[in-house]
Amino acid sequence: MDILIISDLMKSKSKKIEKTKVAKDGAGTVEEGLFVSGHSACAGCGPAILMRQIVNTLGQDIIVVNATGCMEIVSSKYPESAWNVPYIHSLFENGPAVASGVARNLRANGNSHTRVVYIGGDGACYTPDTKVLTSEGFKWISEIKVGDLIWSVKPDTQELELQPVTKLHNYFYEGNAIRAKTRYIDFLVTPDHSIPIISRKSKKMSTIKARDLLKRYKTLLLRSFKWQGKKVNKFVLPVVEKRTSQKEFKEFNMRDWIQFIGWYVTEGCCYHSNSGYLIRIYQSNKENRKKILELMKRMSLPAFECNRSVDVQSKQLFMYLKNNCGDYFYNKRLPREYLDLNQEYLNLLFNTLIAGDGSRQSPRKGRRMDKICFVSKSPYLISNFVEICLKLGSNCNIAHQKDGTVIVGVQRKHVKNELYSTRTFGKDKPQVFEEYYSGPVYCPELPKNHTIVIERNGKVSLNGNSYDIGFGALSGALERNEDVIFIIYDTECYSNTGVQRSSATPKFANTTTSPVGSKLHGKQEARKHIGLIAAAHNIAYVATASVGNLPDLKRKLQKAKETRGASVIIIYASCTFGWKFDTNLTIKMARLALQSGMWKLYEFDHGKLIMGQEPTFESLEEYFKLQRRYKHIQPAEIEIIKKDIKADWEFLKAMVRD
């Protein structure tokens, strides 16, 4: 259905609602008609006060697009809604793009009067028994660090790609989590976690909330990924210092070399003694021994067959294999350069690994596919093998034995990866259900893709991740100068998902991911100047505002409404839950922030900077004293913040042009 049709239906309904006066909420008497009470926001919630001011100032002829966050959670619990204007909820990163699409739809249909308002605010996660596939193998999600490279999947091409972790989220969660469990999938995530799904018709990837899985009869998940990889014809063996006239090897055909490496990491070992440097490939199967010997002779290696092995002596080979591939069963591994090869080489490597430490059974009655297994005690080699399987478009399950042995079952051809939420399987349970959880949850943030490869209880699958409220999509919309009013309510943290540190969190503030300890007192970095970043896009109007100065807020909202093209307003909105202050102090907190300079008012009108209410640089101590997130702060740290505040104000003033 066309978005405009939905919007018109919603508007026709909202026009019938009479506006009523309500009591003072701390900001003065307000009209309630467009954002009604009855929502489930915390008492004294700054964003809730702000929402009413926004819609009442902008009027009824608007369409609100709201990204996932506190205001979406508390105001739009299906089937009720606190919004009496057309309202569209989108996921974190999609909000600006959705708003852009609605705005263009309006213009294309000749509607030049209805304004689109995007509202984004604070920042969903995995239980600690989840592993993530990194460039260094599987790691427990609680062990992931900023800078780690994680395997992700591009939504548009469904190709595997390494992405760096830019931020980590972790907090304590108690309540119902969403559990999915099948033969091939197992995950337990918070209800707002994003889940990548596949459209049956278009085969394109999109995301839904984990809680939405409960409403769907059947959901198709991506199980087969694509991979390009590199094609390298030759492998050059590094030169080593030698004291004998032993033959030196320069290069090998990559097809031969990759098979040799596969045999070595599964069946080989290195021996060094007075008699020299020996590489031995153990193999009791005569046919396989013959294949290995033929391979080495094709590579011009001076190999010879023994009773249960194929041996070759070479210091040059010995040093390379020992240093790069390991020399004992528990540390065998494949260097990254082989894992980055294309599917032709990876398929050769896969088949060699199976021949060395695996098994393959042909289909039989009741089974349509080959049964393929790989066995190893090396955690590195297991992770390498799983990565190869994924890059070959296959999937696998992992079984951990008590003696440390790991068995990987491979599905090279598999059925569709489907989740049923209403159909029951075994023990009268559906495949998707709610499960109570109490404990820590974790999620790494990636700069793009927002998907990660995970393993839980031996099941390897693709899942979603957290990210920084879609700034990339916002930046793109500003660069295109979309005709949208972009409003960011700034709670200075990820309030909705557990009060984690964000790029908007001020220096020294205590959050669940920047806690106060003996060495570090809260967040150590200054907050991001999002207003200046928005202004750098050369759009017509950018401003900061606060519920602590309502006349200024309403004026700026009206100005943004009258300005065509993209406008951005960043509004101070205190969070009683995250900042830990008394719920009757919301407006006082906002006014103290303006007086002290912790929040600054300014606007860029067609590139010209206009300064707003000038701070007195006083009341900073009182501002901190009222918030328990700053109860640890020391006088020396307050002086640092004062210095930073004044420097920021002078920096802004220096940008003012006559």
C-alpha positions in Angstrom: 0.0 0.0 0.0 1.2 3.5 -0.8 2.6 5.4 2.3 0.5 8.5 1.4 -2.7 6.5 1.6 -1.7 5.2 5.0 -0.8 8.7 6.1 -4.0 10.3 4.9 -6.1 7.7 6.7 -4.2 8.4 9.9 -4.6 12.2 9.5 -8.4 12.0 8.8 -8.7 10.1 12.1 -6.5 12.5 14.1 -8.5 15.5 13.0 -11.5 14.3 14.9 -9.6 14.4 18.2 -10.3 17.5 20.3 -7.4 19.3 22.0 -7.7 19.5 25.8 -5.8 21.5 28.4 -3.8 19.5 30.9 -2.0 20.5 34.1 1.4 22.0 34.2 4.1 19.3 33.7 7.0 21.5 34.8 7.3 23.3 31.5 4.1 25.2 31.7 0.5 24.5 30.5 0.6 22.6 27.2 -2.0 21.3 24.7 -2.2 17.5 24.6 -4.0 16.8 21.4 -1.2 15.5 19.2 1.0 13.5 21.7 -1.3 12.2 24.4 -0.6 11.0 27.9 -0.9 7.4 28.8 2.5 6.4 27.3 4.8 4.4 29.5 7.8 6.8 29.8 9.5 7.3 33.1 8.2 10.0 35.4 10.0 13.3 34.5 11.1 11.9 31.1 12.7 14.8 29.2 12.1 13.3 25.7 8.4 12.7 26.5 8.0 16.4 27.4 9.9 17.2 24.2 7.7 15.1 21.9 4.6 17.1 23.0 6.4 20.4 22.3 7.6 19.2 18.9 4.2 18.0 17.5 2.2 20.8 19.0 4.6 23.4 17.6 4.8 21.9 14.1 1.1 21.1 14.0 -1.0 18.4 12.6 0.1 18.5 9.0 3.2 16.4 9.6 4.3 12.8 9.3 6.6 11.5 12.1 9.3 8.9 11.4 10.7 7.6 14.7 13.8 5.5 15.0 14.0 2.6 17.5 14.6 4.1 21.0 12.9 5.0 24.2 10.2 7.2 22.5 9.3 4.4 20.1 9.1 1.8 23.0 7.0 3.9 25.3 4.7 5.6 22.8 3.7 3.0 20.2 3.0 -0.3 21.9 0.7 -2.0 19.4 -2.3 -1.6 19.0 -2.3 1.7 21.0 -0.3 4.8 20.2 0.3 8.2 21.9 0.7 9.8 18.5 -2.3 11.6 17.0 -0.3 12.4 13.8 0.8 10.0 11.1 3.6 7.9 12.7 6.1 5.5 11.1 8.5 3.4 13.2 11.8 2.4 11.6 14.9 0.6 12.8 17.9 2.5 14.1 19.9 3.1 10.9 16.9 3.2 8.5 15.1 6.3 10.0 16.7 9.0 7.8 16.3 6.9 4.7 12.6 6.1 5.5 12.0 9.8 6.1 13.7 10.7 2.8 11.5 8.2 1.0 8.3 9.6 2.5 9.3 13.2 1.7 10.0 12.3 -2.0 6.8 10.4 -2.2 4.9 13.5 -1.0 6.5 15.8 -3.5 6.0 13.3 -6.3 2.3 13.3 -5.5 2.0 17.1 -5.5 1.9 17.5 -1.7 4.2 20.5 -0.8 2.6 21.4 2.5 3.0 18.2 4.7 6.3 18.2 6.4 8.2 15.0 7.3 9.8 15.0 10.8 12.5 12.4 11.6 13.0 11.8 15.3 16.0 9.9 16.5 17.3 9.4 20.0 19.2 6.8 22.1 20.6 3.5 21.1 20.1 -4.7 21.8 22.3 -7.6 22.4 23.6 -11.2 22.9 23.8 -13.4 26.0 27.4 -14.2 27.0 27.2 -17.9 25.8 27.5 -16.6 22.2 30.7 -16.7 20.1 31.5 -14.4 17.3 33.6 -15.3 14.2 36.6 -13.0 13.9 39.6 -12.8 11.7 41.4 -14.7 14.5 38.7 -17.4 14.9 35.7 -17.7 17.2 35.8 -15.6 20.4 33.3 -15.3 23.2 31.3 -12.2 22.7 32.4 -10.9 26.1 36.0 -11.1 24.9 35.6 -9.0 21.8 37.6 -5.7 21.9 37.4 -2.5 19.9 39.5 -3.0 16.8 38.8 -6.7 16.4 37.8 -7.7 12.8 34.5 -9.5 12.7 33.0 -11.4 9.8 29.9 -9.6 8.5 27.7 -9.9 5.5 26.9 -7.1 3.0 23.1 -6.7 2.9 23.0 -5.8 -0.8 25.3 -8.5 -2.2 25.2 -11.0 0.7 29.0 -11.3 0.5 31.2 -12.0 3.5 33.3 -9.1 4.6 35.5 -8.3 7.6 34.5 -5.2 9.6 36.3 -3.6 12.6 34.6 -3.2 16.0 34.2 0.5 16.6 32.3 0.3 19.9 31.2 -2.3 22.5 27.8 -2.4 24.3 27.2 -4.4 27.4 24.7 -4.0 30.2 22.6 -6.0 32.7 19.3 -7.2 31.3 16.4 -8.9 33.1 13.2 -10.0 31.4 12.0 -12.0 28.5 14.5 -12.6 25.7 13.8 -14.0 22.3 15.1 -17.6 21.7 15.3 -19.2 18.3 16.3 -22.9 18.1 16.3 -25.3 15.2 18.7 -28.0 13.9 20.8 -25.2 12.3 20.1 -22.0 14.4 20.4 -21.1 18.1 20.4 -17.6 19.5 19.1 -15.8 22.6 18.8 -12.0 22.2 17.0 -9.0 23.7 13.6 -8.2 22.1 14.9 -5.1 20.3 17.8 -6.9 18.7 17.9 -6.7 14.9 17.5 -10.0 12.9 18.5 -10.2 9.3 15.9 -12.0 7.2 15.4 -12.8 3.5 12.5 -11.9 1.3 11.1 -15.0 -0.4 10.2 -13.1 -3.6 13.1 -10.7 -4.1 15.7 -12.7 -2.2 16.9 -9.4 -0.7 18.0 -9.0 2.9 16.4 -6.7 5.4 16.1 -6.6 9.2 13.3 -7.0 11.7 13.2 -6.8 15.5 13.6 -10.1 17.3 10.3 -9.7 19.0 8.6 -9.5 15.6 9.7 -13.1 14.9 6.9 -14.1 17.4 4.2 -12.6 15.2 5.3 -14.4 12.0 4.3 -17.9 11.0 7.5 -18.5 9.1 10.7 -16.5 8.6 13.4 -17.2 6.1 17.0 -16.5 7.3 20.1 -16.3 5.2 22.2 -19.4 5.4 24.4 -19.3 2.3 26.9 -16.5 1.8 28.8 -15.3 -1.2 32.6 -14.9 -1.5 34.9 -13.5 -4.2 38.4 -13.9 -2.8 41.7 -13.6 -4.6 43.3 -15.6 -7.4 47.0 -16.1 -6.9 48.9 -18.3 -9.3 52.1 -18.8 -7.4 53.3 -19.1 -3.9 56.8 -17.8 -3.1 58.5 -19.7 -0.2 60.5 -17.4 2.0 64.3 -17.8 1.9 66.2 -18.9 5.0 69.8 -18.9 5.9 71.4 -22.4 5.3 74.8 -23.9 5.9 74.6 -26.8 3.5 74.2 -27.2 -0.2 70.6 -28.3 0.3 68.2 -27.3 -2.6 66.5 -24.0 -2.2 62.9 -23.7 -3.4 61.6 -20.4 -4.9 58.0 -20.8 -5.8 55.2 -23.4 -6.2 52.0 -23.6 -8.2 49.3 -22.4 -5.9 46.9 -25.3 -6.6 49.6 -27.7 -5.6 50.8 -25.7 -2.6 47.3 -25.2 -1.2 46.8 -29.0 -1.2 50.2 -29.6 0.4 49.2 -27.1 3.2 45.9 -29.0 3.7 47.7 -32.3 4.1 50.3 -30.8 6.5 47.8 -29.1 8.9 45.8 -32.3 9.2 48.4 -35.0 9.1 51.8 -33.4 9.2 54.4 -32.6 11.8 58.0 -31.2 11.9 61.0 -32.8 13.5 64.4 -31.2 14.0 67.4 -33.3 15.0 71.1 -33.6 14.3 70.2 -35.4 11.1 68.4 -32.3 9.8 64.9 -30.8 9.3 62.2 -33.3 8.6 58.6 -32.7 7.5 56.5 -35.9 7.8 52.9 -36.3 6.5 51.4 -39.3 8.3 48.9 -41.4 6.3 48.1 -45.1 6.7 45.8 -45.2 3.7 48.0 -46.4 0.8 45.9 -44.6 -1.9 46.2 -41.3 0.0 49.9 -41.9 0.5 50.3 -42.3 -3.2 48.4 -39.1 -3.9 50.6 -37.2 -1.4 53.8 -38.6 -2.9 52.7 -37.7 -6.5 51.8 -34.2 -5.3 55.3 -33.6 -3.7 57.0 -34.9 -6.8 54.9 -32.6 -8.9 56.2 -29.8 -6.7 59.8 -31.0 -7.2 60.1 -31.8 -3.5 62.7 -34.6 -2.7 60.0 -36.7 -1.0 60.2 -40.4 -0.1 57.5 -42.9 1.0 57.8 -44.7 4.3 55.6 -47.4 5.9 53.0 -45.0 7.3 54.1 -41.6 6.0 55.5 -39.4 3.3 58.7 -37.5 4.3 60.7 -34.6 2.9 63.7 -32.9 4.4 64.1 -29.1 4.0 65.0 -26.4 6.4 63.3 -23.9 4.2 60.0 -25.8 4.4 60.4 -26.7 8.0 60.8 -23.0 9.1 57.9 -21.8 7.1 55.5 -24.5 8.3 56.5 -24.4 12.0 56.2 -20.6 12.2 53.0 -20.2 10.1 51.0 -23.4 10.3 52.0 -24.8 13.7 54.0 -27.9 14.6 51.7 -29.9 16.8 48.0 -31.0 16.6 46.7 -28.4 19.1 48.2 -25.4 17.4 47.7 -26.3 13.7 46.3 -23.3 11.7 45.9 -21.8 8.3 47.5 -18.4 7.6 45.1 -15.6 6.6 46.5 -15.4 3.1 45.1 -18.9 2.2 41.7 -18.1 3.7 41.4 -15.0 1.5 41.8 -17.0 -1.7 38.9 -17.5 -4.2 36.4 -20.4 -4.1 38.4 -22.5 -6.6 41.4 -22.7 -4.2 39.2 -22.9 -1.1 37.4 -25.9 -2.6 40.7 -27.7 -3.1 41.7 -26.9 0.5 38.3 -28.1 1.8 38.6 -31.4 0.0 42.2 -32.0 1.2 41.2 -31.2 4.8 38.4 -33.7 4.7 40.7 -36.3 3.2 43.2 -35.7 6.0 41.1 -35.3 9.1 37.5 -35.8 7.9 35.1 -38.3 6.5 32.5 -38.3 3.7 29.6 -40.7 3.4 27.5 -41.0 0.3 23.7 -40.5 0.5 21.7 -43.5 1.7 18.1 -44.3 2.6 16.6 -41.4 4.5 19.4 -38.9 3.6 19.6 -37.0 0.3 23.0 -35.4 0.9 26.6 -36.5 1.6 27.4 -36.7 5.2 30.6 -34.7 5.7 32.5 -34.3 8.9 35.8 -32.6 9.9 37.6 -33.5 13.2 40.3 -31.6 15.0 41.6 -30.7 18.5 43.0 -27.3 17.2 40.6 -24.5 18.0 42.4 -22.4 15.3 41.9 -25.0 12.6 38.3 -25.5 13.5 37.6 -21.7 13.1 39.6 -21.8 9.8 37.5 -24.7 8.6 34.2 -23.0 9.5 35.3 -19.9 7.6 36.1 -21.9 4.5 32.7 -23.6 4.7 30.9 -20.3 4.9 32.9 -18.9 2.0 32.0 -21.9 -0.1 28.3 -21.2 0.5 28.0 -24.1 2.9 26.9 -24.2 6.6 27.9 -26.3 9.5 27.2 -27.4 13.1 29.9 -27.7 15.7 30.0 -30.5 18.4 32.5 -30.2 21.3 33.6 -33.6 22.8 34.7 -34.0 26.4 38.3 -34.9 25.4 38.7 -31.6 23.5 38.0 -33.0 20.1 35.7 -30.9 17.9 33.5 -32.4 15.2 32.2 -30.1 12.4 29.3 -31.4 10.4 29.0 -29.8 7.0 25.9 -29.2 5.0 27.1 -28.4 1.4 23.6 -28.6 0.1 20.9 -27.7 2.6 17.3 -27.0 3.0 16.0 -23.5 3.5 16.8 -21.9 6.8 13.3 -21.3 8.2 12.0 -20.3 11.6 8.4 -21.3 12.6 7.0 -19.3 15.5 3.6 -21.0 15.7 4.2 -24.5 14.5 5.5 -26.7 17.3 8.6 -29.0 17.1 9.5 -31.5 19.8 8.3 -31.1 23.4 5.4 -28.9 22.1 7.7 -25.9 21.6 7.8 -23.6 18.6 11.1 -22.7 17.1 10.8 -19.1 18.2 9.7 -18.3 21.8 10.2 -16.0 24.8 12.7 -17.2 27.4 13.3 -15.4 30.7 16.9 -14.2 31.1 18.7 -12.3 33.8 22.3 -11.3 33.4 24.8 -9.4 31.2 24.3 -9.0 27.5 26.9 -7.8 24.9 27.0 -6.5 21.4 29.8 -5.1 19.2 29.2 -2.1 17.0 30.4 -2.2 13.3 30.6 0.8 11.0 28.4 -0.8 8.3 26.5 -4.0 7.3 25.3 -4.5 10.9 25.4 -8.2 10.7 27.8 -10.7 12.4 28.5 -14.4 12.1 27.8 -16.1 15.5 27.9 -19.6 17.0 25.8 -20.7 20.0 25.5 -24.3 21.2 27.3 -25.4 18.1 25.0 -23.7 15.6 26.6 -21.2 13.2 24.3 -18.5 11.8 24.1 -14.8 10.8 22.6 -12.3 13.2 22.4 -8.5 13.7 24.5 -6.1 15.8 24.3 -2.7 17.4 25.2 0.5 15.8 25.4 4.3 16.3 21.8 5.4 15.5 22.3 5.4 11.8 24.5 8.5 11.4 25.7 7.2 8.0 22.1 7.3 6.7 21.5 10.8 8.3 24.7 12.1 6.7 23.5 10.8 3.3 20.1 12.4 3.7 21.7 15.8 4.6 24.1 15.6 1.7 21.1 15.1 -0.6 19.4 18.0 1.1 16.2 15.9 1.6 13.1 18.0 2.5 12.9 16.6 6.1 13.1 18.1 9.6 15.6 15.9 11.4 15.2 16.1 15.2 17.7 14.4 17.5 16.7 14.2 21.1 19.9 13.9 23.0 19.9 11.9 26.2 23.7 11.7 26.2 23.6 7.9 26.3 21.9 4.8 24.9 19.0 5.0 27.3 16.7 2.4 25.8 19.2 -0.5 25.9 20.8 0.0 29.3 22.5 3.4 29.5 25.6 2.6 27.6 28.2 5.2 26.6 27.6 6.9 23.3 29.5 9.5 21.3 27.1 12.1 22.8 28.1 11.2 26.4 30.0 14.0 28.2 33.4 13.5 29.7 33.6 11.8 33.1 30.0 10.6 33.0 29.4 7.2 34.4 27.6 4.7 32.1 27.4 0.9 32.0 30.1 0.8 29.4 32.2 3.6 30.8 32.0 2.7 34.5 33.8 4.4 37.3 36.8 2.5 38.6 40.0 3.0 40.6 41.9 4.2 37.5 39.4 5.7 35.2 36.5 8.0 36.3 33.8 7.4 33.7 34.1 8.3 30.0 37.5 9.8 29.2 36.6 11.4 25.8 34.8 14.6 25.0 31.3 14.4 23.3 30.8 14.6 19.6 29.8 18.0 18.1 27.0 16.6 16.1 25.6 20.1 15.3 28.9 21.2 13.7 29.0 17.9 11.8 25.5 18.5 10.5 26.3 22.1 9.5 29.3 20.9 7.5 26.8 19.4 5.0 25.9 22.9 3.8 22.2 22.6 4.6 19.9 25.6 5.2 19.2 25.2 8.9 21.0 23.6 11.9 20.2 24.4 15.5 20.5 23.2 19.1 17.7 23.7 21.6 16.5 22.6 25.0 13.4 22.1 27.1 15.0 24.5 29.5 14.2 27.4 27.1 10.8 26.7 25.5 10.3 30.0 23.6 13.7 29.4 21.9 12.8 25.7 21.2 9.4 26.6 19.6 10.9 29.4 17.5 13.5 27.0 16.1 11.0 24.4 15.4 8.8 26.9 13.5 11.9 28.1 11.6 12.8 24.6 10.6 9.2 24.1 9.4 9.3 27.1 7.2 12.7 26.2 5.7 12.7 24.0 2.7 15.3 21.3 2.3 17.0 19.5 5.2 16.9 21.0 8.7 18.5 19.5 11.8 17.7 20.4 15.4 19.6 18.7 18.3 17.6 19.0 21.5 18.8 18.5 25.1 16.5 15.9 26.7 17.5 14.6 30.1 17.0 11.0 31.1 16.0 10.5 34.7 16.7 6.7 34.6 20.1 7.0 33.0 21.4 10.2 34.7 19.9 9.2 38.1 18.2 12.4 39.3 14.9 13.1 41.0 12.0 13.0 38.5 10.7 16.4 39.5 13.9 18.1 38.4 13.7 17.6 34.7 13.3 21.3 33.7 15.6 22.5 36.4 18.3 20.2 35.0 17.8 21.6 31.5 18.1 25.2 32.8 21.2 24.4 34.9 22.8 22.9 31.8 22.3 26.1 29.9 23.5 28.3 32.7 26.7 26.3 33.2 27.5 25.9 29.5 27.1 22.1 29.5 24.6 22.6 26.7 25.0 25.5 24.3 22.4 27.1 22.1 23.2 28.2 18.6 21.9 28.0 15.0 23.3 28.0 11.5 20.9 29.9 9.3 22.0 29.3 5.6 25.6 29.0 6.8 25.6 32.0 9.2 26.2 31.1 12.8 24.0 32.9 15.4 24.8 32.4 19.0 22.0 31.8 21.5 21.7 32.2 25.3 25.1 33.0 26.7 26.1 30.8 29.7 27.2 32.3 32.9 29.6 29.3 33.4 28.1 29.0 36.9 26.0 26.3 38.6 28.2 23.5 37.2 28.8 22.1 40.7 25.1 22.1 41.4 24.4 20.5 38.0 26.7 17.6 38.8 25.5 17.3 42.4 22.0 16.6 41.3 23.0 13.6 39.1 24.3 10.3 40.6 26.1 9.6 37.3 28.6 12.3 38.5 28.7 11.4 42.2 32.4 10.3 41.7 33.6 13.6 40.1 36.5 15.3 41.7 37.2 19.1 41.9 40.1 18.8 39.5 37.9 17.1 37.0 35.2 19.8 37.3 37.9 22.4 36.5 38.9 20.4 33.4 35.2 20.5 32.3 34.9 24.2 33.0 38.0 24.8 30.9 36.6 22.7 28.0 33.2 24.4 28.2 34.7 27.9 27.9 37.0 26.8 25.1 34.1 25.4 23.2 32.1 28.6 23.6 35.0 30.8 22.4 35.5 28.4 19.4 31.9 28.9 18.4 32.0 32.7 18.9 35.1 32.8 16.6 33.0 31.3 13.8 30.4 34.2 13.9 30.6 36.4 10.8 29.3 40.0 10.8 
